[in-house]
Amino acid sequence: MKISKGTDYGLHALAYLIAKREQQPINVKSLSEVLNISVTYLSKILTQLVKAGVIKSASGAKGGYYLVNNWEQISVYDIITAIDGHQSTLEDSFNHGPECKIQSILLSAEDEMTNALKNKTLKDLM
């Protein structure tokens, strides 16, 4: 699994939305200023999170982004895959298959990391 800068920014944006969840929606310009991220790049990340059902957006003068009702149950893994997709960190150049000890160790480590991220939710960002 690859965790990009975009995912890092997305998680930080979500942590900010969690901290401000009792207030009105946060607009992308304010959020980009707080996080020191370009508005364009952050907009792209937030759009991916909206499509994944992690956050919602509201238009208008008091519009912006806010958390969905069940945000506490969304896993960190869900955020990673919403932004970066499902990618493996393993690049088996030799294609030895499952009998390869190196591939077996690396796949096992990746599975452990995936399971750990699935067991951490947005609530853990509080």
C-alpha positions, -999 to +999 in steps of 0.1 A: +000+000+000+013+034-010+005+064+012+010+096-007+013+132+002-023+136-009-034+111+017-013+128+043-030+161+035-064+144+034-059+130+069-048+163+082-078+180+066-101+154+082-084+159+116-092+197+113-128+190+103-131+167+133-117+194+156-142+219+142-172+196+138-195+216+159-192+246+137-205+254+102-189+238+072-153+248+065-146+263+031-117+251+010-099+284+011-099+286+049-088+249+052-060+254+027-047+284+046-048+265+079-030+235+064-007+255+041-018+235+010-027+249-024-065+254-028-064+235-061-046+205-047-068+204-016-100+207-037-090+176-056-084+157-024-117+168-008-136+159-040-122+124-037-133+122-001-168+134-010-170+108-038-160+081-012-187+093+012-163+104+039-173+140+039-201+161+024-200+195+007-225+223+009-226+251-017-234+287-011-221+316+010-219+295+041-209+264+022-179+242+026-170+207+038-182+188+068-182+153+082-208+126+074-229+113+104-210+081+108-175+095+105-163+078+137-165+044+120-146+053+089-112+036+089-078+052+081-075+025+054-107+038+038-092+072+035-060+059+020-078+039-006-102+067-013-073+090-023-046+066-034-066+035-045-056-001-038-019-004-045+007-028-032+041-017-020+055-050-032+070-050-066+082-086-072+106-081-101+112-118-104+076-130-102+087-161-083+052-166-069+040-176-035+069-201-029+093-171-028+103-165+009+110-128+003+076-122-014+059-141+015+076-120+041+068-087+024+031-097+017+027-107+053+041-074+065+018-055+041-012-075+053-004-066+089-001-029+080-034-030+061-052-047+091-037-021+115-050+007+094-084-009+090-086-010+128-078+027+132-108+050+126-112+087+122-122+088+158-086+079+166-076+113+150-092+132+179 
